[in-house]
Amino acid sequence: QVQVKESGGGSVQAGGSLRLSCVASGYSFSRYGMRWYRQSPGKEREWVGGFSSADGNTNYADSVKGRFTISKDRVKNTVYLQMNSLKPEDTAVYYCTALGYWGQGTQVTVSS
């Protein structure tokens, strides 16, 4: 059974950084890839970035490009989302997803 679990959220001031983690079990992101999404209150879920196994490329939404970086630890089967230069508009619940499975999300709050 596939499970994904996010962690690492918290509250920071604008300009700060956070690193989110997504641990996968019953699944190898090396074979199938993984994506990050986020959702703010009253808004639709938004794709943040991710990578696929098909081409190995990592892509980002324009809103986070240059500030967020996705990295992988194959030994730990964990994917990280390093978020720098955070802005209040980055406030959201962040989710990772793989093969249609979603984690419970982790809250990120950025204050001005």
N, C-alpha and C positions, 0 to 999 in steps of 0.2 A: 504494500500500500504506500502510495506516495504521500509524503507530508512535507510541507515547507513552513518554516517558522522564522519570523523576523524579530530582530531585537536591536537595541542601540538608540532608540528614539529618546527625546528629551526636550528640554527648553534651553534655548540659547538666545543671545542678543544678535541683532543684525551684524553681519560681518564675521560671525563665528563659524565653527565647523562641527560636524557630527559625522560619525561613521556608522552606518547601518549594516547589519549582518543578516544573511538569509541562509539558514542551514537546511539542507535537503536530505530526506531519508527515503529509501526505497526508490531512488532516482539518481541518475548521474547527469549533472548539468553539462558535463563534457560531451555527452552524446546528444542532448536535446536542447540545450540552451536555457536561458532564463530571462525574465523581464521584470522590471520595476515599474510600478504604477503609484499614483497618489490620488487622494481625493480630499478636497476641502469641503467644509459644510456648504450645502446648497449648490455644489458644482458637480459636474460629471467626473467620473474617474478619468484620470489623465495619464497617458503613457509617459514615462520618464526616460527610460532607456533600457537596453538589453542587448543580448547577443544570441546568435543562433549557432548551431553546430555546422550548419550548411557551409557557411563561408568564414566562420570564425571572427567576423567583424563585430565590433561593438558600436552601437549607434545611440544617439541621444536626442531628446527633444530640444528644439531651439532655445526653449526657455531655461535650460540648465546647461547647455553646451558651454564648455570652458570652465565650469564651476564644479560639476559633478563628474566623478570617475568611477567606473565599475571595474572591479578586479576580482580575481578568482583564486581560491586555494583548493586545488584538486585533492590534496590529501585530506583536508577537512570537509570536502564537498560543500564548501561555503562560498557564497558570493557576497561581496561587499559593495556598498554604495558610499563612497567618500563624498561628502557634501561640504564644499568650501564657499566662502563669501555668501553665506546664507542671507536671504531677504525675507521680510515678513510674508511676502506672497508665496514662499515655499512652505508655509505652515499647512500641514495636511497629515492625514494618516497615510503612511507609506506601506505598500504591499509588494511582495514578490510573488511571482507566479511561474509555474512550470507545468506543462502538459495539462493545462486546464485546472490545476490545483492552486488554491490560493491560501496564503497564510492569514493570520488573524489581524495583521497590520501592526504598525508601531507608530505612535504619535510623535510628530515633530512640530514644535512650536517655536517660532522665531519672533522675538519682540523687537520693536523699533527703539 
